[in-house]
Amino acid sequence: MKISLIICAYNEEKYIKACLESAIKNSSGKFHEIIVIDNNSTDGTKEIAEKIPGVKIIQEMKKGANHARQKGFELATGDILAFIDADTKMPKRWIDILINEFLNNSKIVCLSGPYIYYDFSKSKQFLSLVYWYLAYPIYLLVGYMAINGNIVIKKETLKKINGFDTTIFYGDDTNLVRRASKHGKVKFKLDFIMHSSARRLFGQGIIKTTFIYILNFFSQVFAKKSVTKSYEDIR
């Protein structure tokens, strides 16, 4: 099993070093490669990532997270592709859960799990976990659920579905796993946690962001399209 870790980054100089250091420290050399897709950053993201040994930097000039993910999919050489965001910090058990799931269940084509926001208060962290436990029955009913900042997928499956839909932002993770579910099991595992910054929730508002994501999840499930067309970059 060759696992490529792909980190998409646009102007992430405040976060990229901690993201890479946690991934290297907590993976114990189990990644086949670590790739940073620099999505045309104008700050020091690329320069910081270049200083960390063993990290490959690839440029993607087309702006947008899914353009960056698509570039990672096209150029990664692993057979399992793990996508995380540049403002995340990888927990210790993350890589072992990943390996265990794919080794012990040949039907799994995709694995994802929830965020815990490391810059939330303890009470808000608890509430975010409650949110995912409440959402879990919906996953069991629908058969798929994912967060693109914490997702692992077989490269052969991405090839079958022609990769990421670069025309959408909201609902893109549901779009991806809806299509992937036709080729095998998509698993959402509650203890497959990724630690992430809550800056986008702070910037856009927790209630508004939650509503937008829920709306586009169900729109992708039932109408196979996203209803929210515009996206404001919150940093």
C-alpha positions as CSV (number, residue, x, y, z in Angstrom):
1,M,0.0,0.0,0.0
2,K,1.5,3.3,-1.1
3,I,-0.2,6.3,0.5
4,S,0.3,9.8,-0.9
5,L,-0.5,12.7,1.4
6,I,-1.7,15.7,-0.6
7,I,-2.0,19.1,1.1
8,C,-3.7,21.9,-0.8
9,A,-2.5,25.4,0.2
10,Y,-3.3,29.0,-0.8
11,N,-1.6,31.7,1.3
12,E,-1.2,29.4,4.3
13,E,2.1,30.7,5.7
14,K,0.6,30.9,9.2
15,Y,-0.4,27.2,9.2
16,I,1.6,25.1,6.7
17,K,4.6,24.5,8.9
18,A,2.6,23.1,11.8
19,C,0.5,21.0,9.3
20,L,3.6,19.4,7.8
21,E,5.4,18.9,11.1
22,S,2.4,17.1,12.6
23,A,2.0,14.9,9.5
24,I,5.7,13.9,9.5
25,K,5.9,13.3,13.2
26,N,2.6,11.4,13.5
27,S,2.9,9.2,10.4
28,S,6.3,7.6,11.4
29,G,7.5,7.4,7.8
30,K,4.4,5.6,6.6
31,F,3.6,8.0,3.7
32,H,4.9,7.1,0.3
33,E,5.2,10.8,-0.4
34,I,4.0,14.1,1.0
35,I,2.9,16.7,-1.6
36,V,2.0,20.3,-1.1
37,I,-0.1,21.8,-3.9
38,D,0.7,25.5,-3.9
39,N,-2.5,27.1,-5.4
40,N,-0.7,30.2,-6.6
41,S,0.1,31.6,-3.2
42,T,1.3,35.2,-2.9
43,D,2.8,34.9,0.6
44,G,5.5,32.6,2.0
45,T,3.6,29.3,1.8
46,K,5.9,27.8,-0.8
47,E,9.1,29.0,0.7
48,I,8.2,27.6,4.2
49,A,7.2,24.2,2.7
50,E,10.4,24.0,0.7
51,K,12.5,24.1,3.8
52,I,11.0,20.9,5.2
53,P,12.9,17.8,4.0
54,G,11.0,15.2,2.0
55,V,8.2,17.4,1.0
56,K,7.4,17.8,-2.7
57,I,6.0,21.2,-3.9
58,I,3.8,21.3,-7.0
59,Q,2.3,24.5,-8.5
60,E,-1.3,24.8,-9.6
61,M,-2.1,28.2,-11.1
62,K,-5.8,27.7,-11.4
63,K,-7.4,29.1,-8.3
64,G,-9.7,26.9,-6.3
65,A,-9.3,24.0,-3.8
66,N,-10.6,21.4,-6.2
67,H,-8.2,22.5,-9.0
68,A,-5.4,21.9,-6.4
69,R,-6.9,18.5,-5.4
70,Q,-7.2,17.5,-9.0
71,K,-3.6,18.4,-9.7
72,G,-2.6,16.2,-6.7
73,F,-4.7,13.3,-8.0
74,E,-3.1,13.6,-11.4
75,L,0.5,13.7,-10.2
76,A,0.6,11.6,-7.0
77,T,2.2,8.2,-7.5
78,G,0.5,6.4,-4.6
79,D,-2.4,4.0,-4.9
80,I,-4.1,5.5,-1.9
81,L,-4.5,9.3,-1.9
82,A,-5.0,11.2,1.4
83,F,-6.2,14.8,1.1
84,I,-6.0,17.2,4.0
85,D,-6.1,21.0,4.3
86,A,-3.1,23.2,5.1
87,D,-4.6,24.5,8.4
88,T,-5.0,21.0,9.9
89,K,-2.9,19.1,12.4
90,M,-2.7,15.3,12.1
91,P,-3.5,13.3,15.2
92,K,-1.3,10.3,16.2
93,R,-3.7,7.5,15.4
94,W,-4.8,8.9,12.0
95,I,-2.4,7.0,9.8
96,D,-2.9,3.7,11.6
97,I,-6.7,4.0,11.4
98,L,-6.3,4.6,7.6
99,I,-4.1,1.6,7.0
100,N,-6.2,-0.7,9.2
101,E,-9.4,0.2,7.3
102,F,-8.0,-0.3,3.8
103,L,-6.1,-3.4,4.7
104,N,-9.0,-5.2,6.4
105,N,-11.8,-4.3,4.0
106,S,-11.2,-4.6,0.3
107,K,-14.7,-3.1,-0.5
108,I,-13.7,0.3,1.0
109,V,-12.8,2.8,-1.7
110,C,-13.0,6.0,0.4
111,L,-12.6,6.9,4.1
112,S,-13.5,10.2,5.8
113,G,-14.2,11.5,9.3
114,P,-15.0,14.6,11.3
115,Y,-13.1,17.7,12.3
116,I,-12.2,18.7,15.8
117,Y,-11.4,22.5,15.8
118,Y,-8.3,23.0,17.8
119,D,-8.9,26.8,18.2
120,F,-12.5,26.2,19.5
121,S,-13.3,26.4,23.2
122,K,-13.8,23.0,24.9
123,S,-17.5,23.5,25.0
124,K,-17.7,24.3,21.3
125,Q,-15.4,21.3,20.5
126,F,-17.9,19.1,22.4
127,L,-20.8,20.6,20.5
128,S,-19.1,20.0,17.1
129,L,-18.7,16.4,18.1
130,V,-22.3,16.2,19.0
131,Y,-23.1,17.6,15.6
132,W,-21.3,14.7,13.9
133,Y,-22.9,12.1,16.1
134,L,-26.3,13.5,15.2
135,A,-25.3,13.5,11.5
136,Y,-24.1,9.9,11.6
137,P,-27.5,8.3,11.2
138,I,-28.0,10.3,8.0
139,Y,-24.7,8.8,6.7
140,L,-26.0,5.3,7.5
141,L,-29.2,6.1,5.6
142,V,-27.7,7.8,2.6
143,G,-24.6,5.6,2.4
144,Y,-21.9,8.3,2.1
145,M,-20.6,11.4,3.8
146,A,-17.2,13.1,3.8
147,I,-15.1,16.2,4.4
148,N,-12.6,16.9,1.7
149,G,-10.1,18.3,4.2
150,N,-10.0,14.8,5.8
151,I,-10.6,12.3,3.0
152,V,-8.7,9.2,1.7
153,I,-9.6,7.6,-1.6
154,K,-8.2,5.0,-3.9
155,K,-6.6,6.5,-6.9
156,E,-8.2,3.9,-9.2
157,T,-11.6,5.0,-7.9
158,L,-10.8,8.7,-8.7
159,K,-9.8,7.6,-12.2
160,K,-13.2,5.9,-12.7
161,I,-15.1,9.1,-11.7
162,N,-12.7,11.5,-13.5
163,G,-11.5,13.1,-10.2
164,F,-12.9,16.2,-8.5
165,D,-15.6,18.5,-9.8
166,T,-13.7,21.7,-10.2
167,T,-16.9,23.7,-11.0
168,I,-18.2,23.7,-7.4
169,F,-17.1,24.6,-3.9
170,Y,-20.0,23.9,-1.5
171,G,-21.2,20.3,-1.6
172,D,-18.0,19.2,-3.4
173,D,-17.2,16.6,-0.8
174,T,-20.7,15.1,-1.1
175,N,-20.5,15.2,-4.9
176,L,-17.2,13.3,-4.8
177,V,-18.4,10.5,-2.4
178,R,-21.7,10.2,-4.1
179,R,-19.9,9.3,-7.3
180,A,-17.3,7.2,-5.6
181,S,-20.0,5.1,-3.8
182,K,-21.0,3.6,-7.1
183,H,-17.6,1.8,-7.1
184,G,-17.4,0.5,-3.5
185,K,-18.0,1.4,0.1
186,V,-17.6,4.9,1.3
187,K,-17.0,4.9,5.1
188,F,-17.4,7.8,7.4
189,K,-15.7,6.8,10.7
190,L,-16.4,8.9,13.8
191,D,-13.0,8.3,15.4
192,F,-11.1,9.1,12.1
193,I,-10.6,12.7,13.4
194,M,-8.6,15.5,11.9
195,H,-7.8,18.6,13.9
196,S,-8.5,21.8,12.0
197,S,-8.7,25.5,12.5
198,A,-12.2,27.0,12.9
199,R,-11.2,30.3,11.2
200,R,-13.7,29.8,8.4
201,L,-16.5,29.3,11.0
202,F,-15.4,32.4,12.8
203,G,-15.2,34.4,9.6
204,Q,-18.5,33.4,8.1
205,G,-20.4,32.5,11.2
206,I,-21.0,29.1,12.7
207,I,-24.8,28.9,12.1
208,K,-24.6,30.3,8.6
209,T,-21.8,27.9,7.6
210,T,-23.6,24.9,9.1
211,F,-26.7,25.8,7.2
212,I,-24.9,26.2,3.9
213,Y,-23.1,22.8,4.3
214,I,-26.3,21.0,5.3
215,L,-28.3,22.6,2.4
216,N,-25.7,21.6,-0.2
217,F,-25.3,18.1,1.2
218,F,-28.9,17.3,0.7
219,S,-29.0,19.1,-2.6
220,Q,-26.1,16.9,-3.8
221,V,-27.8,13.8,-2.5
222,F,-31.3,14.4,-4.0
223,A,-30.7,16.8,-6.9
224,K,-27.1,15.9,-7.7
225,K,-26.1,19.5,-7.8
226,S,-25.1,22.3,-5.4
227,V,-27.4,25.2,-4.7
228,T,-24.8,27.7,-3.4
229,K,-22.8,29.1,-6.3
230,S,-20.7,31.9,-4.8
231,Y,-17.9,31.4,-2.3
232,E,-16.1,34.0,-0.1
233,D,-12.6,33.1,0.8
234,I,-12.3,33.4,4.6
235,R,-8.8,33.6,6.1
